[in-house]
Structures are given as C-alpha cells and as structure tokens.
Amino acid sequence: MRFKSNNCIALHLTSLAKAERFYSDILGFKLKSKTRTCLEYDTGHFRLFLNRSTKAQPPTPSFGVKSIARARKLLKGARCQIVVDRGSSFYFRDPFGNIFDVVED
C-alpha cells in the first residue's frame, strides 16, 4: 500500500463568511466552488478547502490511495483513529496526533 500526497489541503474554520472575505478579497485566491459547509479555492499550486467546523483546526494534508478499504484497514491495524469516515474518503489521526485526509485515486 502506498500513500501519495495530492495537491489538496483543508482548513477547518468556524466562519466561512469571514474566511471567504479574507481568502477572496485579501489574498486574491480564485473561488472554484462554494457550498453551505465548504469553500474550494485555487491558490496556484494547491487546492485549498475551507470547511465549516465548530472549532478551528490545523491544516489537514490529503493523500491519495488505490484502495480506500485497504488504507482504512492498514491504518486501523496501526492503531490510528478514523476521525471522520465518508465511505469513499476519511480523516485519520496518526499516532502523533496529526490529522490527515485519505481519498481514493
């Protein structure tokens, strides 16, 4: 099994309205899509996802895998905690407390 970084990073913020003003108006990032719970920006070298959350969290890097089921099983076996499971993708906490996103390529 191989995890490969992709060009996505997620931030979890409490106010998407304030975030949209900052990332669009101040930083000048191009807004690619917008929902009630997520903003997606093209920053040039990576896609930035801003997700609404009850509390702000550190950046969440994303990795692609060939089999999401195998990745889930491998990480659970390594005592990683699955934090959010969306079926076709999930967030996990590594043994050091860092959170990562895993998506199937």
C-alpha positions in Angstrom: 0.0 0.0 0.0 1.3 3.4 -0.9 0.0 6.8 0.2 0.8 9.6 -2.2 0.3 13.3 -1.4 -2.0 15.2 -3.7 -2.5 18.9 -4.2 -5.2 19.4 -1.5 -5.1 21.0 1.9 -8.1 21.5 4.2 -8.6 24.1 6.9 -11.5 23.8 9.4 -12.9 27.2 10.4 -15.8 28.5 12.4 -16.9 31.2 9.9 -17.0 30.6 6.2 -18.3 34.1 5.5 -15.3 35.7 7.2 -13.0 33.2 5.6 -14.4 33.9 2.1 -13.8 37.7 2.5 -10.2 37.1 3.6 -9.2 34.4 1.1 -11.0 36.0 -1.8 -10.6 39.7 -1.1 -7.3 40.0 0.8 -5.3 37.0 -0.6 -7.0 37.1 -4.0 -7.5 33.3 -4.4 -9.9 32.2 -7.0 -13.1 30.6 -5.6 -13.8 27.4 -7.5 -16.8 26.1 -5.6 -19.0 27.0 -2.7 -21.5 25.1 -0.5 -23.0 25.7 2.9 -20.2 23.8 4.5 -17.2 24.2 2.2 -15.3 26.7 0.1 -12.8 25.5 -2.5 -10.0 27.8 -3.7 -7.4 27.5 -6.5 -4.3 29.0 -4.9 -1.9 28.4 -7.7 0.0 25.2 -6.6 -2.7 23.5 -4.5 -6.4 23.5 -3.9 -7.4 24.9 -0.5 -10.6 23.6 1.0 -12.2 25.6 3.9 -14.6 23.5 5.8 -17.0 24.9 8.4 -16.4 23.4 11.8 -17.3 24.0 15.4 -13.7 24.9 16.1 -10.6 25.9 14.1 -8.1 23.1 13.5 -4.6 23.0 12.0 -4.2 22.3 8.2 -5.1 18.9 7.0 -2.9 17.5 4.2 -4.5 15.0 1.8 -3.2 11.7 0.4 -4.5 9.5 -2.4 -4.6 5.7 -2.4 -5.6 3.0 -4.8 -7.9 1.3 -2.3 -9.7 3.2 0.4 -10.8 0.0 2.1 -7.2 -1.3 2.3 -5.9 2.0 3.6 -8.6 2.1 6.3 -7.8 -1.4 7.4 -4.0 -0.8 7.4 -4.3 2.4 9.5 -6.8 0.9 12.0 -4.3 -2.0 12.4 -1.6 0.6 13.1 -3.8 2.0 15.9 -4.7 5.1 14.0 -8.1 6.6 14.8 -10.5 7.2 12.0 -11.9 10.7 12.9 -14.4 11.2 10.0 -15.4 8.4 7.6 -17.2 9.4 4.5 -17.0 6.0 2.9 -15.0 7.0 -0.2 -12.7 9.1 1.9 -11.8 9.6 5.5 -9.8 11.6 8.0 -7.5 9.8 10.4 -5.3 10.8 13.4 -1.8 9.3 13.3 -0.1 8.1 16.5 1.4 11.6 17.0 -1.9 13.4 17.0 -1.8 14.8 13.4 -4.9 14.5 11.2 -4.7 13.6 7.5 -7.3 13.1 4.7 -7.3 10.0 2.6 -9.1 9.8 -0.8 -9.2 7.0 -3.3 -7.5 7.9 -6.6 
